[in-house]
């Protein structure tokens, strides 16, 4: 009986000692995490205010980026949130390392690497796509108007949204999401855009083509 009590007592004492020994690491991890929360909030504030000072919102509104991403969240706030979560994840990795939680730490390191690499590239691809889409839309509209095509708005929208969809699919492919399905959708959308563009140009440009033919006939008869 006495041996059993001694064994139980030793086990409890050993467990308590392990807890006491672990407390400094736990406290240090909590401090690191709290510092990370403060730094993440500060980074988001600096980014949002800095982009606001540079009047980035006017440009994102002009190219229609806010409408593409979401109607409820501004692009500037979204960029601030992304930076905030990257900082938080970084500090969380450090905190788990301090707390000696290697299993969870490895998972978070992989997640952070994924965010910093693939997600960042996907965001850049989508942003560049929206910028090019806006430029292409304006060029198509101006060109269509200059040659008298009445469907200039339709052609402009087709150019804009086809490029945005392509950029979105490219971003998904960068994230490694359903690559085979995305390739199939890409080919299908190319075909649809070609058909839609041809119909819009044909229907809108028939008057301009008719005028050009009549003009040629008049010049021939004058001669």
Buried (B, 14 or more C-beta within 10 A) or exposed (E): EEEEEEEEEEEEEEEEEEEEEEEEBBEBBEEBBEEBBEBBBEBBEEBBEEBBEEEBBEBBEEBBBBEBBEEEEBBBBBBBBBBBBBBBBBBBBBBBBBBEBEEEBEEBBEBBEEBEEBBBBBBEBBBBBBBBBBBBBBEBBEEBBEEBBBBBBBBBBBBBBBBBBBBBBBBBBBBEEEEEEBEEBBEEBEEEBEEBBEEBBEEBBEEBEEEEEEEEEEEEEEE
